[in-house]
Amino acid sequence: MEKTKSKADFNLIKKMFNIEPSDWARYADGRLSFISPTGQKFVYSASDLEQVEEAAKRKAAAAEPPKKKAAISAERSTPASSSKAAKK
């Protein structure tokens, strides 16, 4: 089985699992295998990785505070004030 080792996969593991792996490999079928600093070996299929990434996105979205509505600019005139200015 052919495997590769890339900096992109290292960064992915670091970002998704919050660890710096001791070793890692990506296989031709899309599996990602890595060894944690504690010596445990983990193997994730491509679909497993997608599920972990989606769960992380949902968790991050839920943790964001609600967005505030944009305040009306003070420079923006109201219809009543613009009609008064037009009469002058």
N, C-alpha and C positions, 0 to 999 in steps of 0.2 A: 504494500500500500504506500503510495506516494504521499509525503507530507512536506509542509513548508512552515517556515517560522518568520513572521514579519513583525515589524515595529507596530503596524496598524493593529494586529491581533493583541500585542502586548498592551497597547493603549485601550483597546476595547475591554480586555479583562480588568484592567486597572479601573476603568470608568464604571463598568457594570457591576463588578463584585467588590470594589474598593480594597483591592489587594495588589501587591506586586508579585506576580508568579515567579517561582524559582525556575520553571521551564514551561514551555507551551509548544503546541503544534496544531496546524490546521490540515485536515485531511482532504483528499480529493472529493469526497462525498459531502463536504461542508461541515463535518464535525470539528469542534474545537476542544482540544484536550489541554489541561494545564495542571501543574502541581503548585499547591498553595505553599506559603512560607512555613506552614505547620507540617508539610509533607503529605497532605491528603491529595489524591488525584481526583480530578473532576473531568467528566466528558459530557459535552452538550452537543446535541444534533443542531442542525441549522434551524429547525422549527422550534426547538427548545430555546435557542438564543433569541428568536423573534418574540416568543412569549415573555421572556424575561425583560426584553427591551420595552415591550408594550406595557407591562406591569409597572416598570420604572417610570414611563411617561405618564401613566394614569396617576401614580403616586405623586409625582412632581406637580401635575396639574391640580390635584386636590389640595396640595400644600400651599399653592399660591393664594394670596389674599384676593378677594373679589376686586375686579377693576372698577375704578371710580369713573363716573361719567365726566366728560370734559366740561369744564366750566365755560360759560358763555363769556366771550371776550368783552372787556370793558369798552373797547373801541367800537364794537358792533352797536349800531344805533337801533332803537326801537321804532316801529312804524309811526308812533305818535310824535317822537322827537324829530324824525326826518320830515314830517309834513309841516311842523312848525318852522323848521329851517327853510323850507321851500317857500313859505308865505312871506318871509322877510325880504 
